[in-house]
């Protein structure tokens, strides 16, 4: 339940859902349940304090007792030394889910971490054998405005497992969004590429603006 995960969980709770957050740190989980956790992120402390239907646990097997309709995965996928993304936390989570051997029924999973193109397809193939339907649903947020960014997106990318998953995600987000983002339904691979393309485009815009600013400062324009 990192910075993105906590903000997203609290917005789900505010929208009327029963939300279970899972994190490996028992101390962190305890601070969330006691509502003593303090965050510099605007609005988080207030949202946590007023929440009624959000609880946290450090036990993955708590899913056995929780009527899970949709699982959102927001674990760290840091960049690696060669410029890719480290997917080990996602791999470990899915292996742990398989090991739980939950009753064989459909469970939708939306991965919102950043991944390399092609990764989700490789993950989905094994997941479906365990009745997990994987969708890729990346977010576009910045630290310092996460709650606001989640509620006012410009676009929504849904790399959907199928139409059932896409409709379910759109329904959930409709209760969170205060803007009317453009919704793009596509394949897992297309959504991965679109996410990275958007990140790169924004980075190039910033770099270009900074370069023009440097030029103007040097010549007195």
trRosetta pair geometry for C-beta under 8 A, 3 or more apart (Angstrom, degrees):
i j d omega theta_ij theta_ji phi_ij phi_ji
1 5 4.4 -141 -143 110 43 123
1 6 4.9 80 164 -69 94 80
1 9 6.4 -24 -138 -8 109 149
1 21 4.3 48 -87 173 132 126
1 22 7.2 153 -41 65 97 28
1 23 4.4 -75 13 -58 91 120
1 28 7.3 178 61 135 106 123
1 29 7.8 112 25 -92 133 72
1 32 7.0 17 97 -74 155 160
1 56 6.2 -65 -16 -124 160 124
1 74 7.9 60 -119 73 35 113
2 5 4.9 87 41 17 62 108
2 6 6.8 -124 98 -9 23 92
2 74 6.3 -133 40 125 99 104
2 75 7.7 121 -9 -126 122 34
2 76 6.9 106 -52 -59 156 86
3 6 6.4 -55 -143 33 20 105
3 7 6.7 15 159 -12 57 110
3 39 7.6 143 -122 -152 80 129
3 41 6.3 145 -154 -56 100 146
3 143 6.7 -6 154 -110 157 94
3 146 6.3 -163 152 -64 96 164
4 7 6.0 -63 -151 40 29 108
4 8 6.0 24 157 -16 67 113
4 74 5.1 -141 97 -175 109 137
4 112 7.1 -153 142 114 134 124
4 139 6.4 163 -157 58 128 148
4 141 6.3 150 -111 55 102 148
4 146 6.4 -144 -104 -150 57 132
5 8 5.8 -60 -144 40 27 109
5 9 6.1 29 158 -22 65 108
5 21 6.8 121 150 -143 109 113
5 72 7.6 166 -129 111 83 110
5 74 3.9 178 -77 78 94 132
6 9 5.7 -53 -145 35 29 112
6 10 6.4 26 158 -17 64 107
6 21 7.1 45 -102 -136 62 158
6 32 7.6 -135 -124 -113 114 127
6 39 7.3 -179 103 -71 150 158
6 44 6.5 45 122 -148 119 122
6 48 7.7 -15 177 -77 111 114
7 10 6.0 -59 -150 37 28 108
7 11 6.5 25 154 -16 64 107
7 41 6.7 -94 -73 141 117 151
7 44 6.3 -73 -89 -98 80 102
7 47 7.9 73 -132 69 57 157
7 141 7.9 148 81 -155 151 162
7 146 4.4 -131 -62 126 174 122
7 147 5.2 -135 -156 -74 114 70
7 150 6.1 167 134 -12 114 148
8 11 5.8 -57 -150 37 32 110
8 12 6.4 36 151 -20 65 104
8 72 6.6 -116 129 122 140 158
8 74 6.6 146 31 -41 144 157
8 112 7.5 127 -82 64 168 168
8 139 7.5 -121 -79 -67 127 155
8 150 6.2 -163 -93 -132 72 152
9 12 5.6 -54 -151 35 32 114
9 13 6.4 33 151 -19 65 105
9 19 5.1 145 -165 161 85 143
9 21 4.9 4 -122 -75 161 119
9 54 5.8 107 150 -138 103 128
10 13 5.5 -49 -147 35 35 114
10 14 6.3 37 152 -21 64 104
10 44 6.9 161 8 -138 164 66
10 47 4.2 75 169 139 138 128
10 48 6.2 -72 -103 -70 132 62
10 51 6.0 -99 -133 -77 83 131
10 54 6.4 -33 -99 -56 56 167
10 147 7.6 -42 82 -108 120 110
11 14 5.5 -50 -144 36 34 113
11 15 6.4 35 153 -21 64 106
11 47 7.7 -24 -61 -162 55 148
11 147 6.8 164 -64 -141 113 80
11 150 5.8 -144 -25 117 166 137
11 151 6.8 -156 -131 -69 137 93
11 176 5.0 61 153 -136 118 114
12 15 5.7 -58 -151 35 30 112
12 17 4.6 -48 165 53 89 131
12 19 4.9 114 99 -82 118 134
12 54 7.8 114 79 -90 91 109
12 172 7.4 -11 -120 -173 97 109
12 176 7.1 -32 -80 -79 52 123
13 16 8.0 126 176 -6 30 10
13 17 6.3 -90 -92 67 34 76
13 19 4.8 -89 -68 15 88 131
13 47 8.0 126 68 169 117 98
13 51 4.9 21 130 -141 152 109
13 52 7.4 160 175 49 112 56
13 53 5.1 172 -148 73 91 84
13 54 4.0 -53 -82 -48 148 109
14 47 6.7 -61 -55 -149 125 105
14 51 7.5 -79 -61 -104 72 82
15 172 7.7 98 112 -169 157 65
15 175 3.9 100 -165 133 125 112
15 176 5.4 -61 -65 -72 141 71
16 53 7.7 33 -167 47 28 156
16 175 6.8 -87 31 179 104 143
17 53 6.8 177 100 117 40 131
17 172 7.7 19 -59 -138 145 97
17 175 8.0 124 -32 97 102 148
18 53 5.0 -100 -108 178 55 112
18 67 7.8 52 77 58 137 95
19 53 6.3 93 17 121 79 83
19 54 4.5 -11 70 -109 110 79
19 55 7.6 157 90 26 65 52
20 54 8.0 176 -81 -153 25 54
20 55 6.2 -17 -115 71 65 80
20 56 7.5 135 -168 -107 55 31
20 57 6.6 -13 -172 14 101 109
20 62 6.5 -159 -178 119 141 122
20 63 7.7 169 98 -90 148 61
20 66 4.9 -45 -15 -133 158 159
20 68 7.6 -77 40 -88 125 94
21 29 7.9 -174 99 -121 97 86
21 32 7.0 -79 72 146 136 162
21 54 6.7 28 -12 -174 110 97
21 55 7.3 -161 28 101 81 34
21 56 4.3 -32 74 -106 101 83
21 57 7.5 153 82 23 54 60
22 56 7.3 167 -82 -159 25 70
22 57 5.8 -24 -108 72 71 80
22 58 7.1 115 -161 -124 68 22
22 59 7.4 -97 -134 70 104 35
22 60 5.9 78 -169 -98 147 60
22 62 6.9 -179 -95 48 110 119
22 63 7.8 -28 -59 -51 146 95
23 28 5.6 -72 113 91 146 124
23 29 5.5 -175 59 -67 106 93
23 32 8.0 113 19 -2 137 146
23 56 6.3 -6 14 -172 105 118
23 57 8.0 154 31 83 65 34
23 58 6.0 -50 81 -102 61 72
24 58 6.0 71 -155 -152 21 96
25 28 3.7 57 97 13 121 113
25 29 6.4 170 94 -14 64 84
25 58 6.5 -132 75 -105 22 122
26 29 5.5 -54 -147 38 33 115
26 30 6.3 38 154 -24 65 104
26 58 4.5 -72 -83 -10 67 159
27 30 5.7 -52 -151 32 30 113
27 31 6.7 27 152 -17 62 104
28 31 5.8 -56 -153 35 33 109
28 32 6.6 33 150 -19 65 104
28 37 7.3 54 -162 -102 66 126
28 56 7.9 -89 118 143 78 152
29 32 5.7 -56 -153 34 33 112
29 33 6.4 25 154 -14 68 107
29 56 4.4 -155 -145 122 80 114
29 57 6.0 63 -157 -134 141 11
29 58 4.8 -125 -15 -44 154 90
30 33 5.9 -58 -145 40 31 106
30 34 6.1 17 160 -6 67 112
31 34 6.0 -59 -137 49 29 102
31 36 5.0 -94 -153 72 77 89
31 37 4.1 104 135 -68 107 84
32 35 7.2 23 179 -78 32 42
32 37 5.2 7 -80 -17 56 139
32 48 6.9 -109 -147 -149 71 126
32 55 8.0 127 120 -160 106 40
32 56 4.2 45 87 8 138 146
33 55 6.0 40 -109 -150 95 80
33 56 5.6 -127 -52 45 88 90
35 48 5.5 165 -135 140 84 98
35 49 5.4 109 -177 -105 126 55
35 51 7.7 -176 -100 46 116 97
37 45 7.6 -154 97 -109 69 74
37 48 6.3 -86 63 166 105 169
38 45 6.1 10 -131 -95 57 121
39 44 4.1 -27 69 85 136 143
39 45 6.0 -169 41 -52 81 80
39 48 7.9 116 10 -12 118 138
41 44 4.4 60 81 -18 102 130
41 143 7.2 -98 -101 -160 98 72
41 144 7.1 -131 -126 -93 67 24
41 146 5.7 -19 -160 27 131 119
41 147 7.2 125 152 -17 108 99
42 144 6.9 47 -1 -172 105 49
42 145 7.1 5 41 -98 122 45
42 147 6.7 -118 91 31 79 119
42 148 7.7 7 84 -18 121 109
43 46 5.7 -68 -156 47 48 109
43 47 5.6 45 153 -23 82 111
43 147 4.6 -78 78 31 140 162
43 148 7.8 133 5 -39 149 80
44 47 5.8 -60 -144 39 29 109
44 48 6.1 28 159 -19 66 108
44 146 8.0 28 -64 64 111 119
44 147 6.9 -163 -65 -46 70 125
45 48 5.9 -56 -147 37 27 110
45 49 6.2 28 156 -20 63 110
46 49 5.7 -56 -145 36 29 112
46 50 6.3 11 162 -5 64 112
47 50 6.3 -67 -144 46 26 99
47 51 6.4 46 154 -49 63 100
47 147 7.1 178 -31 -112 151 142
48 51 5.7 -41 -150 3 31 119
48 54 7.7 -94 -131 80 62 138
51 54 4.4 -31 168 30 140 114
57 62 4.5 62 91 -22 162 163
59 62 4.6 106 90 -32 98 98
60 63 6.4 -17 167 -4 59 110
60 96 5.5 2 129 145 175 124
60 97 7.3 -117 176 -81 129 60
60 100 6.7 -123 127 -72 106 127
61 64 5.5 -1 174 -7 74 114
61 100 6.0 173 -105 -126 74 108
62 65 6.1 -59 -168 41 57 99
62 66 6.0 44 139 -17 81 117
63 66 5.5 -69 -133 46 38 105
63 68 5.8 -13 -152 -27 92 140
63 71 8.0 2 -121 -93 130 127
63 97 7.9 12 35 -128 166 84
63 100 6.6 16 64 -175 122 165
63 102 6.4 -60 117 -87 114 137
64 100 7.2 -153 -60 -177 95 117
64 102 6.6 -154 -96 -112 68 91
68 71 5.9 19 -179 -61 130 92
68 107 6.3 28 106 -136 115 110
69 108 7.4 -1 151 38 56 105
69 168 7.7 -155 150 -161 102 130
70 108 5.0 -25 -116 79 74 107
70 109 7.8 157 -167 -93 58 27
70 110 6.6 14 179 -3 104 108
70 168 6.2 175 -84 150 129 126
70 169 7.7 152 -146 -83 145 66
70 172 6.6 -96 65 -64 167 150
71 107 6.4 27 -2 166 116 107
71 108 7.0 173 27 94 72 53
71 109 4.7 -24 73 -109 103 75
71 110 7.2 174 88 24 51 66
72 109 7.7 155 -91 -161 21 58
72 110 5.1 -22 -109 69 70 98
72 112 6.0 8 -171 -7 100 120
72 137 7.9 -75 -128 68 94 125
73 90 6.7 86 152 -124 138 89
73 93 6.4 142 -139 114 124 157
73 109 6.1 26 -17 -177 114 105
73 110 7.0 -176 20 87 76 46
73 111 4.8 -23 64 -110 114 65
73 112 6.8 167 75 20 56 72
73 113 6.6 -60 119 -5 87 105
74 112 5.1 -17 -90 66 87 108
74 113 6.0 149 -140 -57 41 84
75 89 4.2 -152 144 132 129 124
75 90 5.9 175 64 -71 124 64
75 93 6.0 -172 -21 -34 155 143
75 113 5.8 -41 60 -59 57 146
76 86 7.9 3 126 80 87 105
76 89 5.4 85 61 9 73 163
76 113 7.2 144 -152 -131 6 132
77 85 4.6 24 157 176 104 117
77 86 6.1 -179 -162 68 54 59
77 87 5.9 11 -130 -95 106 53
77 89 6.8 -130 -76 46 60 111
77 90 6.5 10 -82 -25 108 116
77 113 4.4 116 -6 160 120 123
77 114 5.4 -154 77 67 126 69
77 115 6.1 -77 -169 -83 168 62
78 85 7.2 160 88 -150 24 67
78 86 5.2 1 62 32 74 116
79 83 6.6 -24 -169 -143 110 29
79 84 7.1 149 -153 82 65 29
79 85 6.2 -54 -102 -97 46 57
79 86 7.4 69 137 -7 5 88
80 83 7.2 -40 71 32 71 19
80 84 5.0 -9 40 65 112 81
80 85 6.7 151 -7 -134 93 5
80 86 4.9 122 -64 -58 101 89
84 116 5.4 -10 -159 -74 98 135
85 114 6.0 -154 -107 110 152 89
85 115 5.9 -145 79 -133 150 36
85 116 5.2 -167 32 -37 104 88
85 119 7.7 -67 71 -39 117 159
86 89 7.5 67 119 -1 92 89
87 90 4.9 -53 -172 43 79 115
87 91 5.7 84 127 -27 89 99
87 115 6.4 53 -97 -130 112 95
87 116 7.4 -88 -47 16 121 99
87 119 5.8 -170 -88 -153 153 140
88 91 5.4 -53 -144 38 36 114
88 92 6.1 36 158 -21 68 106
89 92 5.8 -52 -146 37 29 112
89 93 6.4 32 154 -21 62 106
90 93 5.8 -55 -150 34 31 112
90 94 6.5 25 157 -14 65 106
90 111 6.9 40 -134 -136 129 128
90 113 6.5 -144 -70 56 121 146
90 115 7.4 -2 -13 -94 167 117
90 123 7.1 -47 141 -107 120 151
91 94 6.2 -62 -152 38 28 105
91 95 6.4 26 155 -16 65 109
91 123 7.8 -127 -94 -107 66 109
92 95 5.8 -56 -147 38 31 110
92 96 6.3 31 154 -19 65 107
93 96 5.7 -58 -151 36 31 111
93 97 6.4 33 151 -21 66 104
94 97 5.4 -49 -147 33 36 114
94 98 6.5 39 153 -20 65 101
94 123 6.5 -162 -58 -160 169 107
94 126 7.6 96 149 94 133 116
94 127 6.4 -76 -152 -89 127 98
94 132 7.6 -163 -141 80 96 165
95 98 5.7 -50 -150 34 34 112
95 99 6.4 35 151 -21 64 107
96 99 5.6 -54 -148 35 33 114
96 100 7.0 47 150 -33 61 95
97 100 5.8 -43 -160 13 36 116
97 102 7.7 -38 -176 -2 76 117
97 130 7.3 125 119 125 97 150
97 132 6.8 58 130 -69 140 150
98 101 7.6 32 162 -63 45 56
98 126 7.9 -38 -79 147 143 108
98 130 5.1 -109 -113 -90 85 161
102 105 7.9 -78 127 34 100 84
102 107 7.3 45 89 -36 143 148
104 131 5.2 142 -158 -21 68 151
105 131 6.2 120 76 158 17 149
106 131 5.8 -119 -94 -180 36 98
106 133 6.2 6 -161 -12 93 120
106 164 8.0 -25 172 121 153 149
107 131 6.2 80 16 123 85 88
107 132 5.3 -31 76 -108 99 66
107 133 7.0 173 83 18 43 78
108 132 7.9 129 -115 -164 14 59
108 133 5.0 -34 -107 69 64 103
108 135 6.8 7 -172 1 98 112
108 161 7.0 -153 -132 25 87 140
108 164 7.6 -142 -80 118 129 97
108 165 5.1 163 -135 -116 124 91
108 168 5.9 119 49 82 175 155
109 127 7.1 -101 37 -168 136 144
109 132 5.3 14 -6 -177 124 105
109 133 6.8 163 23 74 73 47
109 134 5.2 -23 72 -105 104 64
109 135 7.0 173 89 27 52 69
110 135 4.9 -23 -107 73 72 101
110 136 7.6 140 -160 -113 63 11
110 137 4.4 -14 -171 23 112 130
110 165 7.7 156 -77 -175 90 107
110 169 6.0 120 -91 -101 141 119
111 115 6.9 22 134 -25 134 134
111 120 6.5 -165 52 -110 143 110
111 123 7.9 57 -40 91 157 154
111 134 6.5 13 -13 -164 111 98
111 135 7.2 -176 20 88 73 47
111 136 5.4 -29 65 -111 99 63
111 137 7.0 137 65 30 44 71
112 137 5.4 -39 -89 87 81 79
112 138 5.8 131 -158 -116 58 35
112 139 5.3 32 -176 -14 116 97
113 138 7.6 -60 87 -110 15 84
114 138 6.2 63 -91 -128 62 126
114 195 6.4 -169 -125 140 82 134
114 196 7.5 108 -162 -78 106 80
114 199 7.7 42 -126 -50 137 154
115 119 4.3 -122 170 61 119 138
115 120 6.0 116 91 -44 154 89
115 136 7.0 -98 36 -132 128 127
115 192 5.7 -65 82 -125 92 114
116 119 4.9 99 62 -31 77 117
116 192 7.0 34 129 180 23 132
117 189 5.8 62 -165 -155 89 76
117 192 4.3 155 -100 112 61 125
117 193 5.1 42 -98 -67 129 79
117 196 7.0 -83 -42 10 99 141
118 121 5.7 -57 -158 37 47 113
118 122 6.4 43 151 -19 75 106
118 189 6.3 33 -76 -114 49 100
118 192 7.2 -128 -3 81 39 161
119 122 5.9 -64 -156 37 34 108
119 123 6.3 26 152 -16 70 110
119 192 7.0 150 35 -118 88 152
120 123 5.5 -58 -145 40 35 110
120 124 5.9 39 156 -28 70 107
120 134 6.3 -169 -169 135 93 126
120 136 4.7 -59 -98 -59 164 127
120 159 6.5 80 99 118 164 143
120 188 4.0 -142 101 180 127 125
120 189 7.3 -156 58 -65 104 50
120 191 7.8 -9 31 68 160 109
120 192 6.1 -168 6 -55 118 126
121 124 5.7 -50 -139 31 29 113
121 125 7.0 40 159 -31 59 98
121 188 5.3 162 -61 84 74 135
121 189 5.9 4 -38 -57 124 96
122 125 6.4 -45 -158 15 30 114
123 126 6.8 -70 -167 42 38 96
123 127 5.9 36 147 -25 73 118
123 134 6.0 176 109 -151 102 176
124 127 5.3 -60 -139 39 35 116
124 128 6.2 39 165 -29 70 101
124 134 4.3 -134 -101 53 86 124
124 161 6.8 179 -141 -114 127 93
124 188 6.4 -137 -25 -55 145 164
125 128 6.6 -55 -159 23 21 107
125 129 7.8 23 144 -19 53 101
126 129 5.7 -49 -166 23 45 116
126 130 7.3 21 148 -2 69 103
127 130 6.1 -73 -162 46 40 98
127 132 4.0 -81 -180 80 97 107
127 133 7.4 161 126 -80 115 13
127 134 4.9 73 77 -30 161 117
128 131 7.3 42 -167 -86 40 20
128 132 6.9 -106 -77 65 31 58
128 133 6.7 54 -103 -95 80 57
128 134 7.7 -95 -53 7 78 92
128 161 8.0 158 -86 -156 104 120
133 161 3.9 140 172 128 92 168
133 162 6.7 -62 -164 14 133 100
133 164 7.5 4 135 81 168 111
133 165 5.4 -147 130 -70 123 127
134 161 5.6 128 64 -80 38 114
134 188 7.3 36 113 -101 99 135
135 158 6.5 -18 -180 -168 125 77
135 159 6.0 157 -171 88 68 63
135 160 4.9 -11 -123 -125 116 43
135 161 4.9 -91 -63 -18 79 84
135 165 4.7 174 -53 156 130 135
135 166 7.3 164 -122 -71 143 58
135 169 6.4 -121 108 -46 161 143
135 188 7.4 -148 -145 -92 40 89
136 157 7.6 -33 114 125 85 105
136 158 8.0 140 78 -167 57 32
136 159 3.6 1 56 59 98 125
136 188 4.9 103 2 -141 123 75
136 191 4.6 159 92 93 113 135
136 192 6.1 -30 151 -58 164 80
136 195 7.9 -103 150 -23 116 139
137 156 7.8 -6 -157 -176 91 84
137 157 6.7 170 -139 90 46 72
137 158 5.8 6 -103 -113 91 61
137 159 7.0 -144 -60 34 51 74
137 169 5.9 -153 -98 -149 148 146
137 191 7.5 -39 -81 -180 34 149
138 157 5.8 1 47 65 87 125
138 191 6.9 161 6 161 101 100
138 192 7.9 113 -28 -106 131 45
138 195 4.2 52 47 -112 160 138
139 149 7.6 96 168 124 106 110
139 150 6.6 -19 -150 -103 131 83
139 153 7.7 -114 -151 -93 72 133
140 149 6.8 -128 102 174 64 117
140 153 6.2 111 51 -135 104 103
140 154 7.4 -46 76 35 147 91
140 155 7.4 52 6 58 144 84
140 198 6.7 -67 -99 130 130 140
141 145 7.3 -162 -166 90 80 74
141 146 4.9 48 179 -125 135 69
141 149 4.0 140 -122 98 76 145
141 150 6.2 1 -89 -55 125 77
142 145 5.5 25 72 48 91 100
142 146 7.4 -142 72 -71 37 61
142 149 6.2 144 24 -62 69 152
143 146 6.6 -2 -116 -48 38 102
145 148 4.7 -55 -176 53 86 115
145 149 5.2 95 119 -33 90 100
146 149 5.7 -57 -140 37 27 110
146 150 6.2 26 161 -20 64 107
147 150 6.0 -57 -149 35 27 110
147 151 6.6 13 157 -9 62 112
148 151 6.0 -69 -150 43 30 104
148 152 5.9 -19 168 21 70 115
149 152 6.6 -78 -129 58 23 80
149 153 6.8 58 169 -80 63 71
150 153 7.1 -9 -150 -45 23 100
150 176 6.7 -58 145 158 96 127
151 176 6.2 -122 -107 157 68 79
151 177 6.2 151 -163 -129 49 36
151 178 4.8 25 163 9 102 103
151 179 7.3 117 137 -1 59 87
152 177 7.4 123 -86 -154 29 73
152 178 5.8 -34 -76 64 78 95
152 179 4.4 91 -143 -25 62 123
153 156 6.0 98 101 -67 142 77
153 177 6.7 -69 29 -118 93 110
153 179 6.3 -162 51 61 45 128
153 181 4.5 -2 95 -79 91 145
154 179 7.5 -43 -84 127 35 153
154 181 5.8 102 133 -127 16 94
154 182 7.0 -1 150 20 64 93
155 181 5.2 167 -102 -177 15 109
155 182 4.7 -23 -113 62 81 92
155 183 7.7 166 -163 -81 62 26
155 184 6.5 10 -176 -2 109 111
155 198 7.8 -144 59 -107 137 150
156 170 7.8 119 121 -107 149 73
156 173 6.3 114 -130 146 149 167
156 177 7.9 -67 -61 -75 133 145
156 181 4.7 108 -21 105 93 134
156 182 7.1 -170 24 88 72 46
156 183 4.8 -15 64 -111 111 69
156 184 6.9 172 84 25 57 69
157 184 5.5 -17 -112 68 58 107
157 186 7.1 -40 -161 34 82 114
157 191 4.7 136 160 -143 113 94
157 194 5.4 174 -120 95 138 130
157 195 6.1 -143 61 -66 166 86
158 166 5.2 102 144 -128 141 87
158 169 5.6 157 -123 87 123 145
158 170 7.1 -39 -65 -58 158 87
158 183 6.9 11 -1 -173 118 88
158 184 6.7 173 27 87 75 54
158 185 5.0 -24 75 -108 112 62
158 186 7.0 134 79 28 59 65
158 191 6.8 -104 103 -98 14 137
159 186 5.8 -37 -100 85 64 80
159 187 5.9 5 -148 125 88 30
159 188 4.1 99 161 -110 124 37
159 189 7.3 150 -142 20 132 28
159 190 6.4 169 -106 64 100 75
159 191 2.8 -115 -49 14 110 142
159 192 6.7 24 -60 -27 162 70
160 163 7.1 73 134 -83 146 25
160 165 4.7 162 -162 87 91 107
160 166 3.7 -28 -102 -63 157 95
160 169 7.2 -143 -101 18 100 134
160 185 5.8 -12 -3 -155 127 92
160 186 7.6 128 12 59 81 32
161 164 7.7 -41 83 65 99 86
161 165 4.2 87 42 -7 95 157
161 188 7.9 41 -83 -61 51 108
162 165 5.4 101 50 11 62 100
162 166 7.2 -120 105 -4 34 93
163 166 5.5 -54 -144 38 36 113
163 167 6.1 35 159 -19 69 106
164 167 6.1 -58 -149 37 26 108
164 168 6.4 25 153 -20 62 110
165 168 5.7 -59 -149 36 30 112
165 169 6.4 26 157 -17 66 107
166 169 6.0 -58 -149 37 29 107
166 170 6.3 27 156 -17 65 108
166 185 5.1 39 -144 -128 143 121
167 170 5.8 -55 -145 38 30 111
167 171 6.3 34 155 -22 64 108
168 171 5.8 -56 -151 34 29 113
168 172 6.6 28 153 -19 64 105
169 172 5.7 -54 -149 34 33 110
169 173 6.3 23 159 -11 68 109
170 173 6.1 -60 -144 42 29 105
170 174 6.3 40 154 -33 64 104
170 183 6.4 46 -115 -148 111 150
171 174 5.8 -49 -150 22 28 117
171 175 7.5 21 155 -14 57 102
172 175 6.4 -68 -171 32 34 105
172 176 7.1 15 144 -8 68 112
173 176 5.4 -65 -150 42 46 108
173 177 5.5 38 160 -23 83 110
174 177 6.4 -47 -124 35 26 105
177 180 7.3 115 139 -87 128 32
177 181 6.3 -107 -142 2 146 103
184 191 7.9 160 105 -100 106 84
184 194 7.1 -144 103 -176 149 170
186 190 3.8 -98 154 91 128 133
186 191 5.4 160 78 -53 108 80
186 194 7.0 102 54 -12 157 142
187 190 4.5 95 52 7 81 104
187 191 6.9 -147 90 -6 42 87
188 191 6.0 -62 -152 36 27 109
188 192 6.5 27 153 -20 64 106
189 192 5.7 -54 -150 33 32 112
189 193 6.5 27 155 -14 66 106
190 193 5.9 -58 -150 39 32 108
190 194 6.1 31 154 -20 67 110
191 194 5.6 -53 -140 38 31 112
191 195 6.3 37 157 -24 64 103
192 195 5.9 -53 -151 31 28 112
192 196 6.7 17 156 -8 62 107
193 196 6.1 -61 -150 42 32 104
193 197 5.9 34 154 -23 68 111
194 197 5.6 -53 -140 38 29 114
194 198 6.3 33 158 -21 63 105
195 198 6.0 -58 -153 33 26 110
195 199 6.6 26 151 -17 62 106
196 199 5.5 -51 -148 36 36 114
196 200 6.2 34 155 -18 67 106
197 200 5.8 -56 -146 39 30 109
197 201 6.2 32 154 -23 65 108
198 201 5.7 -53 -144 35 30 113
198 202 6.4 28 158 -16 64 105
199 202 6.1 -60 -152 37 27 107
199 203 6.4 25 153 -18 64 110
200 203 5.6 -57 -147 38 32 113
200 204 6.3 32 155 -20 66 105
201 204 5.8 -54 -148 35 30 110
201 205 6.5 33 152 -22 63 104
202 205 5.6 -51 -150 32 33 114
202 206 6.6 31 153 -17 65 104
203 206 5.8 -55 -151 36 32 110
203 207 6.3 30 153 -17 66 109
204 207 5.6 -55 -143 40 32 111
204 208 6.1 35 157 -21 66 107
205 208 5.8 -55 -146 36 27 111
205 209 6.3 26 155 -18 63 107
206 209 5.8 -56 -148 37 29 110
206 210 6.3 28 154 -18 64 107
207 210 5.7 -55 -147 38 30 111
207 211 6.3 33 153 -23 64 106
208 211 5.6 -53 -148 33 31 113
208 212 6.6 28 155 -15 64 104
209 212 5.9 -55 -150 38 31 108
209 213 6.3 34 151 -21 64 108
210 213 5.4 -54 -148 37 33 115
210 214 6.4 36 153 -22 66 102
211 214 5.7 -50 -149 33 32 112
211 215 6.5 34 151 -20 63 105
212 215 5.5 -51 -148 35 34 115
212 216 6.3 35 154 -19 66 105
213 216 5.8 -54 -147 36 30 111
213 217 6.4 31 154 -20 64 106
214 217 5.8 -56 -149 36 30 111
214 218 6.4 29 154 -21 65 107
215 218 5.9 -58 -151 34 29 110
215 219 6.5 -3 164 6 66 110
215 221 7.4 -3 121 33 80 129
216 219 6.6 -72 -141 50 26 89
216 220 7.8 -98 172 76 56 9
216 221 4.1 -95 -140 70 78 99
217 220 7.9 30 -173 -71 23 32
